Amino acid sequence: MTQNGEGEVPVPLPGDTARLDQLAAHWRDADPAARQEVTDAADALLDSPDAGAVDQLLDALRRAGINPDADNESL
């Protein structure tokens, strides 16, 4: 995504929509228990934004099959 200017909504680049569609499809196909674990970890991070909560969310994403360490090209 590119920024138009300060405070403006980013403009999607050509591949952004496809990558988001791919991620959404993976999320829909993920095990319901894994999705709940990710949701719970995200809620915990919002409640207490610390390094431990971040690690728990990243681990939950990995267990759900979503690689948070991947670059933007390989979501």
N, CA, C and O atoms as a printed pandas DataFrame, in Angstrom:
     atom_number atom_name residue_name chain_id  residue_number  x_coord  y_coord  z_coord
0              1         N          MET        A               1    0.836   -1.167    0.000
1              2        CA          MET        A               1    0.000    0.000    0.000
2              3         C          MET        A               1    0.886    1.237    0.000
3              4         O          MET        A               1    1.995    1.245    0.535
4              5         N          THR        A               2    0.370    2.244   -0.600
5              6        CA          THR        A               2    1.085    3.518   -0.610
6              7         C          THR        A               2    0.224    4.570    0.070
7              8         O          THR        A               2   -1.004    4.477    0.079
8              9         N          GLN        A               3    0.872    5.553    0.628
9             10        CA          GLN        A               3    0.176    6.649    1.289
10            11         C          GLN        A               3   -0.007    7.786    0.291
11            12         O          GLN        A               3    0.924    8.129   -0.436
12            13         N          ASN        A               4   -1.186    8.363    0.252
13            14        CA          ASN        A               4   -1.439    9.538   -0.588
14            15         C          ASN        A               4   -0.801   10.766    0.028
15            16         O          ASN        A               4   -0.185   11.577   -0.662
16            17         N          GLY        A               5   -0.951   10.887    1.290
17            18        CA          GLY        A               5   -0.451   12.037    2.023
18            19         C          GLY        A               5   -0.659   11.786    3.502
19            20         O          GLY        A               5   -1.274   10.792    3.888
20            21         N          GLU        A               6   -0.166   12.652    4.302
21            22        CA          GLU        A               6   -0.261   12.468    5.743
22            23         C          GLU        A               6   -1.719   12.411    6.192
23            24         O          GLU        A               6   -2.512   13.303    5.889
24            25         N          GLY        A               7   -2.057   11.348    6.918
25            26        CA          GLY        A               7   -3.396   11.204    7.456
26            27         C          GLY        A               7   -4.435   10.672    6.484
27            28         O          GLY        A               7   -5.596   10.515    6.861
28            29         N          GLU        A               8   -4.053   10.391    5.247
29            30        CA          GLU        A               8   -5.008    9.882    4.272
30            31         C          GLU        A               8   -5.029    8.363    4.270
31            32         O          GLU        A               8   -4.089    7.718    4.734
32            33         N          VAL        A               9   -6.087    7.809    3.755
33            34        CA          VAL        A               9   -6.234    6.365    3.658
34            35         C          VAL        A               9   -5.245    5.829    2.624
35            36         O          VAL        A               9   -5.110    6.405    1.545
36            37         N          PRO        A              10   -4.544    4.718    2.945
37            38        CA          PRO        A              10   -3.596    4.147    1.978
38            39         C          PRO        A              10   -4.293    3.661    0.709
39            40         O          PRO        A              10   -5.446    3.232    0.747
40            41         N          VAL        A              11   -3.596    3.732   -0.385
41            42        CA          VAL        A              11   -4.108    3.244   -1.669
42            43         C          VAL        A              11   -3.536    1.845   -1.893
43            44         O          VAL        A              11   -2.318    1.667   -1.870
44            45         N          PRO        A              12   -4.407    0.842   -2.112
45            46        CA          PRO        A              12   -3.909   -0.522   -2.320
46            47         C          PRO        A              12   -3.063   -0.619   -3.591
47            48         O          PRO        A              12   -3.376   -0.008   -4.613
48            49         N          LEU        A              13   -2.004   -1.386   -3.506
49            50        CA          LEU        A              13   -1.190   -1.701   -4.679
50            51         C          LEU        A              13   -1.845   -2.871   -5.402
51            52         O          LEU        A              13   -2.705   -3.535   -4.823
52            53         N          PRO        A              14   -1.466   -3.145   -6.648
53            54        CA          PRO        A              14   -2.150   -4.173   -7.435
54            55         C          PRO        A              14   -2.265   -5.548   -6.763
55            56         O          PRO        A              14   -3.300   -6.199   -6.907
56            57         N          GLY        A              15   -1.267   -6.001   -6.052
57            58        CA          GLY        A              15   -1.326   -7.334   -5.454
58            59         C          GLY        A              15   -1.943   -7.388   -4.072
59            60         O          GLY        A              15   -2.142   -8.480   -3.540
60            61         N          ASP        A              16   -2.252   -6.250   -3.473
61            62        CA          ASP        A              16   -2.757   -6.230   -2.099
62            63         C          ASP        A              16   -4.075   -6.990   -1.949
63            64         O          ASP        A              16   -4.239   -7.768   -1.009
64            65         N          THR        A              17   -4.996   -6.771   -2.852
65            66        CA          THR        A              17   -6.308   -7.402   -2.751
66            67         C          THR        A              17   -6.181   -8.919   -2.846
67            68         O          THR        A              17   -6.832   -9.642   -2.092
68            69         N          ALA        A              18   -5.363   -9.399   -3.752
69            70        CA          ALA        A              18   -5.182  -10.843   -3.899
70            71         C          ALA        A              18   -4.587  -11.448   -2.635
71            72         O          ALA        A              18   -5.007  -12.522   -2.204
72            73         N          ARG        A              19   -3.614  -10.767   -2.038
73            74        CA          ARG        A              19   -3.002  -11.288   -0.813
74            75         C          ARG        A              19   -4.007  -11.303    0.332
75            76         O          ARG        A              19   -4.047  -12.255    1.111
76            77         N          LEU        A              20   -4.817  -10.255    0.438
77            78        CA          LEU        A              20   -5.832  -10.223    1.491
78            79         C          LEU        A              20   -6.899  -11.292    1.263
79            80         O          LEU        A              20   -7.373  -11.906    2.219
80            81         N          ASP        A              21   -7.278  -11.520    0.010
81            82        CA          ASP        A              21   -8.233  -12.584   -0.301
82            83         C          ASP        A              21   -7.671  -13.944    0.090
83            84         O          ASP        A              21   -8.388  -14.790    0.624
84            85         N          GLN        A              22   -6.390  -14.149   -0.178
85            86        CA          GLN        A              22   -5.735  -15.410    0.169
86            87         C          GLN        A              22   -5.731  -15.608    1.685
87            88         O          GLN        A              22   -6.023  -16.701    2.171
88            89         N          LEU        A              23   -5.405  -14.568    2.420
89            90        CA          LEU        A              23   -5.388  -14.643    3.872
90            91         C          LEU        A              23   -6.796  -14.903    4.412
91            92         O          LEU        A              23   -6.970  -15.720    5.317
92            93         N          ALA        A              24   -7.791  -14.220    3.868
93            94        CA          ALA        A              24   -9.176  -14.415    4.308
94            95         C          ALA        A              24   -9.645  -15.843    4.049
95            96         O          ALA        A              24  -10.326  -16.434    4.887
96            97         N          ALA        A              25   -9.289  -16.398    2.901
97            98        CA          ALA        A              25   -9.674  -17.774    2.589
98            99         C          ALA        A              25   -9.015  -18.750    3.560
99           100         O          ALA        A              25   -9.642  -19.710    4.008
100          101         N          HIS        A              26   -7.771  -18.502    3.874
101          102        CA          HIS        A              26   -7.070  -19.369    4.822
102          103         C          HIS        A              26   -7.739  -19.279    6.195
103          104         O          HIS        A              26   -7.922  -20.295    6.865
104          105         N          TRP        A              27   -8.099  -18.082    6.607
105          106        CA          TRP        A              27   -8.750  -17.877    7.905
106          107         C          TRP        A              27  -10.087  -18.629    7.955
107          108         O          TRP        A              27  -10.393  -19.290    8.947
108          109         N          ARG        A              28  -10.874  -18.526    6.888
109          110        CA          ARG        A              28  -12.166  -19.220    6.847
110          111         C          ARG        A              28  -11.997  -20.732    6.931
111          112         O          ARG        A              28  -12.833  -21.422    7.514
112          113         N          ASP        A              29  -10.909  -21.250    6.344
113          114        CA          ASP        A              29  -10.673  -22.695    6.318
114          115         C          ASP        A              29   -9.968  -23.204    7.569
115          116         O          ASP        A              29   -9.874  -24.415    7.767
116          117         N          ALA        A              30   -9.476  -22.318    8.409
117          118        CA          ALA        A              30   -8.742  -22.732    9.609
118          119         C          ALA        A              30   -9.680  -23.426   10.598
119          120         O          ALA        A              30  -10.885  -23.179   10.620
120          121         N          ASP        A              31   -9.102  -24.283   11.396
121          122        CA          ASP        A              31   -9.832  -24.985   12.436
122          123         C          ASP        A              31  -10.505  -23.976   13.375
123          124         O          ASP        A              31   -9.871  -23.008   13.795
124          125         N          PRO        A              32  -11.773  -24.193   13.705
125          126        CA          PRO        A              32  -12.464  -23.247   14.590
126          127         C          PRO        A              32  -11.762  -23.036   15.935
127          128         O          PRO        A              32  -11.754  -21.923   16.461
128          129         N          ALA        A              33  -11.185  -24.079   16.480
129          130        CA          ALA        A              33  -10.466  -23.933   17.759
130          131         C          ALA        A              33   -9.243  -23.038   17.590
131          132         O          ALA        A              33   -8.925  -22.244   18.475
132          133         N          ALA        A              34   -8.559  -23.166   16.456
133          134        CA          ALA        A              34   -7.381  -22.327   16.193
134          135         C          ALA        A              34   -7.801  -20.877   15.987
135          136         O          ALA        A              34   -7.126  -19.959   16.455
136          137         N          ARG        A              35   -8.920  -20.668   15.285
137          138        CA          ARG        A              35   -9.418  -19.296   15.109
138          139         C          ARG        A              35   -9.787  -18.674   16.447
139          140         O          ARG        A              35   -9.525  -17.493   16.679
140          141         N          GLN        A              36  -10.393  -19.463   17.326
141          142        CA          GLN        A              36  -10.764  -18.950   18.643
142          143         C          GLN        A              36   -9.527  -18.614   19.459
143          144         O          GLN        A              36   -9.508  -17.620   20.185
144          145         N          GLU        A              37   -8.491  -19.444   19.341
145          146        CA          GLU        A              37   -7.240  -19.176   20.061
146          147         C          GLU        A              37   -6.620  -17.859   19.593
147          148         O          GLU        A              37   -6.130  -17.076   20.407
148          149         N          VAL        A              38   -6.644  -17.617   18.287
149          150        CA          VAL        A              38   -6.113  -16.361   17.747
150          151         C          VAL        A              38   -6.951  -15.180   18.245
151          152         O          VAL        A              38   -6.408  -14.155   18.656
152          153         N          THR        A              39   -8.256  -15.330   18.205
153          154        CA          THR        A              39   -9.147  -14.258   18.671
154          155         C          THR        A              39   -8.907  -13.960   20.146
155          156         O          THR        A              39   -8.839  -12.797   20.544
156          157         N          ASP        A              40   -8.781  -14.999   20.952
157          158        CA          ASP        A              40   -8.542  -14.812   22.386
158          159         C          ASP        A              40   -7.195  -14.128   22.633
159          160         O          ASP        A              40   -7.085  -13.249   23.488
160          161         N          ALA        A              41   -6.174  -14.539   21.877
161          162        CA          ALA        A              41   -4.847  -13.935   22.037
162          163         C          ALA        A              41   -4.863  -12.468   21.599
163          164         O          ALA        A              41   -4.206  -11.629   22.216
164          165         N          ALA        A              42   -5.607  -12.160   20.543
165          166        CA          ALA        A              42   -5.717  -10.766   20.085
166          167         C          ALA        A              42   -6.437   -9.918   21.135
167          168         O          ALA        A              42   -6.046   -8.781   21.400
168          169         N          ASP        A              43   -7.486  -10.479   21.727
169          170        CA          ASP        A              43   -8.192   -9.756   22.793
170          171         C          ASP        A              43   -7.277   -9.513   23.996
171          172         O          ASP        A              43   -7.295   -8.436   24.591
172          173         N          ALA        A              44   -6.484  -10.520   24.345
173          174        CA          ALA        A              44   -5.553  -10.376   25.469
174          175         C          ALA        A              44   -4.518   -9.289   25.174
175          176         O          ALA        A              44   -4.131   -8.540   26.070
176          177         N          LEU        A              45   -4.075   -9.205   23.927
177          178        CA          LEU        A              45   -3.115   -8.174   23.542
178          179         C          LEU        A              45   -3.734   -6.782   23.671
179          180         O          LEU        A              45   -3.080   -5.846   24.131
180          181         N          LEU        A              46   -4.989   -6.652   23.264
181          182        CA          LEU        A              46   -5.666   -5.362   23.400
182          183         C          LEU        A              46   -5.811   -4.967   24.867
183          184         O          LEU        A              46   -5.680   -3.795   25.221
184          185         N          ASP        A              47   -6.082   -5.958   25.716
185          186        CA          ASP        A              47   -6.247   -5.688   27.146
186          187         C          ASP        A              47   -4.933   -5.331   27.826
187          188         O          ASP        A              47   -4.896   -4.498   28.731
188          189         N          SER        A              48   -3.850   -5.974   27.377
189          190        CA          SER        A              48   -2.549   -5.768   28.015
190          191         C          SER        A              48   -1.456   -5.841   26.961
191          192         O          SER        A              48   -0.874   -6.904   26.745
192          193         N          PRO        A              49   -1.172   -4.720   26.303
193          194        CA          PRO        A              49   -0.191   -4.722   25.208
194          195         C          PRO        A              49    1.253   -4.824   25.718
195          196         O          PRO        A              49    1.938   -3.817   25.898
196          197         N          ASP        A              50    1.692   -6.060   25.945
197          198        CA          ASP        A              50    3.074   -6.272   26.364
198          199         C          ASP        A              50    3.694   -7.366   25.500
199          200         O          ASP        A              50    3.009   -8.011   24.707
200          201         N          ALA        A              51    4.989   -7.561   25.665
201          202        CA          ALA        A              51    5.727   -8.509   24.817
202          203         C          ALA        A              51    5.173   -9.925   24.946
203          204         O          ALA        A              51    5.116  -10.654   23.955
204          205         N          GLY        A              52    4.767  -10.325   26.142
205          206        CA          GLY        A              52    4.231  -11.671   26.329
206          207         C          GLY        A              52    2.950  -11.877   25.549
207          208         O          GLY        A              52    2.743  -12.942   24.967
208          209         N          ALA        A              53    2.084  -10.869   25.528
209          210        CA          ALA        A              53    0.830  -10.964   24.783
210          211         C          ALA        A              53    1.096  -11.010   23.282
211          212         O          ALA        A              53    0.403  -11.712   22.546
212          213         N          VAL        A              54    2.094  -10.267   22.832
213          214        CA          VAL        A              54    2.468  -10.300   21.409
214          215         C          VAL        A              54    2.945  -11.699   21.038
215          216         O          VAL        A              54    2.528  -12.255   20.023
216          217         N          ASP        A              55    3.822  -12.263   21.867
217          218        CA          ASP        A              55    4.332  -13.614   21.604
218          219         C          ASP        A              55    3.200  -14.636   21.563
219          220         O          ASP        A              55    3.209  -15.532   20.719
220          221         N          GLN        A              56    2.227  -14.514   22.463
221          222        CA          GLN        A              56    1.101  -15.444   22.474
222          223         C          GLN        A              56    0.283  -15.333   21.192
223          224         O          GLN        A              56   -0.157  -16.344   20.646
224          225         N          LEU        A              57    0.080  -14.110   20.710
225          226        CA          LEU        A              57   -0.668  -13.927   19.468
226          227         C          LEU        A              57    0.094  -14.500   18.284
227          228         O          LEU        A              57   -0.492  -15.185   17.445
228          229         N          LEU        A              58    1.379  -14.233   18.205
229          230        CA          LEU        A              58    2.174  -14.764   17.097
230          231         C          LEU        A              58    2.193  -16.287   17.111
231          232         O          LEU        A              58    2.097  -16.920   16.059
232          233         N          ASP        A              59    2.316  -16.875   18.289
233          234        CA          ASP        A              59    2.289  -18.341   18.396
234          235         C          ASP        A              59    0.928  -18.898   17.977
235          236         O          ASP        A              59    0.859  -19.918   17.291
236          237         N          ALA        A              60   -0.158  -18.229   18.388
237          238        CA          ALA        A              60   -1.498  -18.681   18.009
238          239         C          ALA        A              60   -1.683  -18.600   16.490
239          240         O          ALA        A              60   -2.283  -19.490   15.887
240          241         N          LEU        A              61   -1.169  -17.537   15.879
241          242        CA          LEU        A              61   -1.250  -17.409   14.417
242          243         C          LEU        A              61   -0.500  -18.548   13.738
243          244         O          LEU        A              61   -0.986  -19.130   12.768
244          245         N          ARG        A              62    0.683  -18.863   14.250
245          246        CA          ARG        A              62    1.460  -19.966   13.663
246          247         C          ARG        A              62    0.697  -21.284   13.774
247          248         O          ARG        A              62    0.649  -22.058   12.818
248          249         N          ARG        A              63    0.096  -21.539   14.946
249          250        CA          ARG        A              63   -0.649  -22.790   15.126
250          251         C          ARG        A              63   -1.876  -22.836   14.214
251          252         O          ARG        A              63   -2.331  -23.918   13.842
252          253         N          ALA        A              64   -2.408  -21.679   13.856
253          254        CA          ALA        A              64   -3.552  -21.618   12.935
254          255         C          ALA        A              64   -3.104  -21.744   11.480
255          256         O          ALA        A              64   -3.935  -21.764   10.571
256          257         N          GLY        A              65   -1.796  -21.828   11.262
257          258        CA          GLY        A              65   -1.279  -21.974    9.906
258          259         C          GLY        A              65   -1.014  -20.671    9.197
259          260         O          GLY        A              65   -0.793  -20.653    7.986
260          261         N          ILE        A              66   -1.033  -19.580    9.936
261          262        CA          ILE        A              66   -0.745  -18.268    9.359
262          263         C          ILE        A              66    0.640  -17.867    9.830
263          264         O          ILE        A              66    0.887  -17.778   11.033
264          265         N          ASN        A              67    1.541  -17.625    8.897
265          266        CA          ASN        A              67    2.923  -17.320    9.245
266          267         C          ASN        A              67    3.112  -15.824    9.411
267          268         O          ASN        A              67    3.225  -15.102    8.420
268          269         N          PRO        A              68    3.148  -15.344   10.655
269          270        CA          PRO        A              68    3.321  -13.911   10.847
270          271         C          PRO        A              68    4.736  -13.434   10.527
271          272         O          PRO        A              68    4.996  -12.231   10.490
272          273         N          ASP        A              69    5.646  -14.376   10.297
273          274        CA          ASP        A              69    7.024  -14.018    9.982
274          275         C          ASP        A              69    7.256  -13.857    8.487
275          276         O          ASP        A              69    8.325  -13.422    8.060
276          277         N          ALA        A              70    6.236  -14.215    7.686
277          278        CA          ALA        A              70    6.363  -14.149    6.234
278          279         C          ALA        A              70    6.382  -12.706    5.775
279          280         O          ALA        A              70    5.821  -11.820    6.420
280          281         N          ASP        A              71    7.033  -12.491    4.659
281          282        CA          ASP        A              71    7.017  -11.135    4.094
282          283         C          ASP        A              71    5.675  -10.891    3.428
283          284         O          ASP        A              71    4.845  -11.796    3.349
284          285         N          ASN        A              72    5.462   -9.701    2.957
285          286        CA          ASN        A              72    4.166   -9.341    2.364
286          287         C          ASN        A              72    3.829  -10.149    1.123
287          288         O          ASN        A              72    2.657  -10.283    0.772
288          289         N          GLU        A              73    4.817  -10.675    0.470
289          290        CA          GLU        A              73    4.560  -11.389   -0.782
290          291         C          GLU        A              73    4.057  -12.807   -0.553
291          292         O          GLU        A              73    3.515  -13.416   -1.476
292          293         N          SER        A              74    4.223  -13.353    0.655
293          294        CA          SER        A              74    3.891  -14.763    0.850
294          295         C          SER        A              74    2.945  -14.985    2.018
295          296         O          SER        A              74    3.130  -15.928    2.787
296          297         N          LEU        A              75    1.940  -14.138    2.166
297          298        CA          LEU        A              75    0.952  -14.347    3.212
298          299         C          LEU        A              75    0.323  -15.690    3.034
299          300         O          LEU        A              75   -0.547  -16.073    3.816
